[in-house]
Amino acid sequence: MHIISFRILREYAETHADSQEVLSNWYKVATKAKWSNLLEVQQVFPKAEAVGNFTVFNIKGNKYRLIVSIDYEGQLIYIKYILTHAEYDKENWKDDPYF
């Protein structure tokens, strides 16, 4: 999978240092993956779930949520949001027109 954009992960890790290692590991695994559907994603990340048009990954024991859009045919992952659990629960991100 090609991930757009690593910069978002790097910048988030700079302000949330405890997420750096986990986000880096997620990136390494995802870039090597060749997923064709959510079930294949869940074989590697069992707690990943579909929420609207997005896939949500629990990061660092559910402290953070990584919200992405996956184009399985094009093998692309678009990082949309990284939120704390509290920010995720506010659901403002669900106002996204792609939701």
Protein Blocks (a to p, Z undefined) as FASTA:
>chain_A
ZZddfklmmmmmmmmmmlmmmmmmmmmmmmmpccfbfklmmmmmmmbccehjbccddeeh
hlaccdddddfknopacdfbdcdfklmmnommmmpmkZZ
